[in-house]
């Protein structure tokens, strides 16, 4: 194996944890989309997406949020720490 190939292989291996973490976070975001969609439609219908406005709206209505949505948001919150 030549030095250039070795360096490229090491760089790819070093980046692997970053890609796997991103995949896990994407999976959690998809769960939020699935579980929270009805809540967003019901509780935050007039809220424009972007800038965290939907999340803020859901948090303002956390007492009315479905269990599935609350669990998905909690899981994402733990993963961000």
PyMOL commands that set and color helices and strands:
alter all, ss='L'
color gray80, all
select helices_A, chain A and resi 3-43+53-60+67-80
alter helices_A, ss='H'
color red, helices_A
deselect
rebuild
show_as cartoon
